[in-house]
C-alpha cells in the first residue's frame, strides 16, 4: 500500500511532518542544511533575538537522567540559552538556506523583550529572508525569564495575547506560538494566542526541573563552579506529559494547527501526537542523542503505522483519538450503562434459552 507522508499546514506544504525543533540541532546554516539533506521535512532554527550580546552561556549546561536498569538516557536537562550568534549573521544564513533549499520548510524561532517596537523589528527584518513561518518562543523556562522573556511571557495569557497581537500586526507569513508546559492550565495561554491571531500552536517546550544531585559533591547538576539553576527537561520521560498537553490544546483551539513535540524518538511516538491533533511533530533531544539521521527510521516507523492501519494520508488520522477523551463522571456512567446492558443481554439470553428448552421439551413429550 502506497502512503503519502506530505501534509499542508497553514498553506505550507511539508514533504513529511517531521521537523527538527528549535535548539542545538538548528544552531547554524551548516547543520540545518545537513538536516534538509537527510530528509527532515522542516527545521525550526535556534531561537534568535536582536541583541545576541545579552546571551551568555555557561559550561557545562547539560544533565542526563538515566534508567537504573539499562543506563539509557531517558531524560535530558539543559540550561542553554537562545542563540548567542549575531542577528545579522542569522539573517544572511536564513536567506542563503531558502535560496539553496526553496522546497524545504524553514521556520524562524524568534524571541524578544516586552516591547512592541522590538517585536516589530525582528519580524520585519527576519521575514525579508524568505523564511516560511515564525515560531514565537514564549516558553523557554530558564535564564531569560529573568529578563521577562520566554516562559515569563508565555505563562501569562494577557501577555501572550498582547505580544502575539504585536507580531500579527506586521507578519506576512504564518505565526506559531510555542507554549510552555510550566502552567496549571495549558489551554489558557494557548487560547489567548489563538484569539490574538496565531495561525498555529507549538507544544511543548521543556519542563522546568532539577535533574539530580551529584552523589559525591552533593552539588546540583549540571554544576557550574559548584552552583546550578533549574533547567529545561526533555527526552522520552516527558512524552506522556507532552501528549496530554497537546491533546488539551488541540481540543481547546479548534481550527488552529498544532506542532507537537516532547520525547519523540520513533514513528509510533510521532503517530500518537498526530492522533491527538498535531499536524506536524518536532524532535530535538532525540536527534541530539541519536543523530540527525534518525529521521530515516522515524519515517519508516510512521509509514508502517499508516500501512498497518490502512491510512493513505496523514490527515486521515489527524486527531482521530481526540473524541475518546471525556470526564471521570462520564466514564463512571459509561461503565454503569455497560453493566446494565450486559445484564439485559444476559437476561434476554436466559429467556431465549428457556424458551428453546420449553419448545424442545414439548416436542420430545409428543
N, C-alpha and C positions, 0 to 999 in steps of 0.2 A: 504494500500500500504506500503510495506517494503522499508525503505530508509537506505542508508549506509552513516554514518557521517564521516567515515575514509577518509584520504587523504594522499598521498605520496608527500613529499616536499624535494627536494634535496637528494633523496634516503632514507629519514627518514619517517617511517610510523607513522602517528598520528592517534590515535583511534577516535579523533574528532578534529576539527580545533580550539578549544578554549584553549588559553594559558593565564596563569597569567603573566602579564607584569613585567618587572624589576622595583622594588620599594619596599615599605614596605611589600606587600603581599609575597615576596620571600626573607625575611630578614635573614632566617636561615634554617637549615635542618628540624627542627621540623614543621614549618609552611609549608614548601614545601611538606613534607611527608603527612601532613593533606590534602593539596590540591590534591595530587595524589589520596588519599583515597576517596575524594569527587567526583572524576570523571573528573578533568581537563585533557585535552589531553597532556598538557605540561606546564612547568614552566620556565620562564627566571629569573634566580636568580638576586638578587640585585647586582648592578654593583660592581665589585671588582677591587682592584689595588694592586700593590706590597707592597706599604708602607701605611698602614692604619693610621699610627700616624699623617699623614698630614691632616686627615679628622676629623674636629671638628664641630659637630652640635650645634645648639642653641635651646632654648626652650622659647616661643612656636615657631613652624615652619610651622604651617598650618593656612590657612584662608579660609572661606567659603563665597560663593556668593549665596544668597537665593532668591527664587521667592517672589516678593512682595505680590502675592495673596495667595499662599499656604504655604509659608515658607519652601518649599522643597529646598534642596541643589542642584542647577543646575550647579554651578561652584566651583572649588576647587583649591586653590593655595598652593604651598609648596615651602619652601626654604631648604628642606632637601638635604643633600649631598649624595654621594655614600656611600657604606658600610664602617663603621668605625671598622669592626671586622678584626682581623689579617688574612693575606693571607693564612698562613699555616693552620689555623683553617678551613677556607673555603675549602682548598684542601681536608682535611680529611672528611669534611661533604659531599662534592660532590662525593667523592669516595664511601662513605657509601650509599648515596642515589642511585647511579647507581647499587650497589650490591643488595640493597633491592627492587628496582623498575626497573629491567632491561628492561621492556617493555614500560616504561613511558619515555617521551622525556624531557631531562634536557638540557637547553641551558645556557651557561655561559656568562653573560654580563661582558665585560672587558673594562677597560679604563686605559690609561697611558699618560704620558707626551710625548713630541715630540722627543723621542729618539728611534732609531731603535732597539738598544740592549734591551731596556725596553720592547718594544712590543714583541720582540722575546722571552724574558724570560717568560713573563706572558702567552704567547701562549703555549710554550713548556711544562711548568710545569702544566698548567691547563688541557691540553688535555690528559695528562697521567692519569687523574682521571676517564676517560671514558665518559665524557660528550659528548652529541650528536652533538652539534654545538656551535659556538660562535656568540654572538651579540656584535658588536663593538659599544660602546656608544660614538658616535661622535656628541652628540646633547644636553647634559644636559645644560640648559640655565643659571644656576645661580651658584655662588660660584667658581666652578672650571675653568670657562673661565679666571679667574684672573691668573691661572697657565697655560693658553693657552691649556686647555683641554676641552673636551666636545664640546659645540657649537662653541667655538673659533676655533676648528679644522674643524668641520662639515660645517661651513658656507663658507669655502674657498675650491673650487673644486680642486685646485692644491695640497693643503694639504691633502685633502681626498684621492686623487689619490696616493699620496706618502705613507700615513700611511696604507691604505688598501693593498698596494703592499708589505709593510713590513710583515704584518700579513700573507698574502698568501704565502710568501716565506717559512714559517715554519709550517703552519697549515695543518693538515692531515684530518680535518673534515670541514664540510660546514661553511662558514662565512657569516653572515648577517651584513650589515652596517645600523645602526639606524640613520635616517635622522632628521635634525632639521626643524621645520616649520618656524623658525625665519629668513627667507630669502625671497627676492622678487621672485626668480625663484627656486622652489624646485627641478626642473629637472636637474639643472646644477651640484650640488654636487652628486645627485643620478647617473647621467650618469658617472661622474668621478669614483665613487665607482664601478659601473658595468664594466667600461672599464679597471679598475685595477684588476678585477678578482673576486669581491664579488659575491657569489653564490645567495644572496638574499638581499633584502632591507626591512627595517622596518620603518614604519611611522604611526603616527607622535609622536615625543616627545612633551613635554609640551610647551605651548606658553608663552613667557616672558610677564609678566603682573604685574599690581598693583591691588590687589583685592578690595581695598577700604580704606577709612579713618574713623577712629573711630569718631563718631559724638560728643562725649563728650570731648575727649582729643585732637582731631584734629591731631592725630599722625597716620601715615600709618600702615596698618595691613599686616601680623602679626607683632606685636610690640615687639621688644627685647630691653629692657632697654630704651624704648622711641623711638627707631630707627628701620628702616627696609630696605630691599632691594627688587627690583623686583624679583618675583619668577615665577615658572612654573605653568601655568594654565591648568586645565584638567576638566573632567566631561562632562555632557550632552551638555553644551553650546559650546564645541569645535567641536562637531561631524560634522557639515557642513563644517568646515574648514578642518578637517581631511579627509573627503570624497573627497573633491576637490583635496587635495594634493596626496592622494593615487591614484586617477584616473589619475592625470598628470604623476606621477612616473611610474605607470603601462604602460601607453602609451609610455612614453619616453624610457623605458628599456625593450623592448620585449625579452623574453627568460629568464628573471630573475624572481625569485619568490618574492612575496611581503607578508609581515606580517603587517596587518593593525590594527590601534588602534586609539582611541580618542572618548570618550563618549559612549562606547558600554555598554548597560545595558539589552537589550532584544534580543531575537532571530532575530527579524526583523532588529534591528540595525546591528547585525553581518552579516545578509544576504546581506545588502546593500554594505558592504565592499567587500564581495565576488563578487557580481555583478559588482563591479568596479575594479576587478583584484586582490584582496587579497586572497592568498591561505590559510592563517590562520589569526585568529584575536586574539588580546591581550586585556586583561582587567586589569586595576589597580585600578583606583578611584572607579569604580562600586563595586568591591569586598571590598574595604575599607569601603564604606558607607553601603553596603547591606549585607555583609558577604560572605565568600568563597563558601557557599552552593548555591549561586545564579547560579552556573553552571548547576544545575538541571533544573531550569526554562529557562535558556539560551538555553540549548539543546532542551527542549520541544518546545519552540517557533520556533527555527530554523528548527526542524523536521516538525512542522506543515506547515511552509512556503514551504518546499520541497514537502510535500504531496499535498498541495493546488495547486501547480504549476506542479505537476506530474514529479518532478525531483527525480531520484533514487539515484544519487550520487552527491557529491559536485562539481566535475569537470564539470558536465553538465551545470551549470550556472555560472562558473567561468569567470568573465569578460564579461558576456552577455550584460551588459548595456553600455560598452565602445564604441561600434560603433555609439551610438546615441549622442555623443558629437561632435560639429562642431564649426564653426566660426559664428559670428554675420552676416557677409555678406552672408554666406550660408543660414542662417535662413531666411533672407530677401528674397533671391532668391527662396527658397522653398515656402514661403508664397505667393510670386508673382505668381509662377507657379501653386500653388493650386487654386488661384483665376482665372487664365486663364483656367485651367482645368474645374473648376466649371462653368465658363461662357460658355465654349464649350459644356459641358454636358447639360446646360440649353438651349442653342441654339438648340442642336440636339433634346432635348426633345420637344421643341416648334415645330420644323419641323415635328417631328413624330406625335405630336398631331394634327397639321394642316393637315397632310396627311390623318389621320384617319377621321377627320371631313369632308374633301372633299369626301372621299370614302363613308362615311355614308350619306352625302347629295345626292351623285349620286344615291345610292341605293334607298333612300326614294323617290327621284323625279321620279324614274321609276315606 
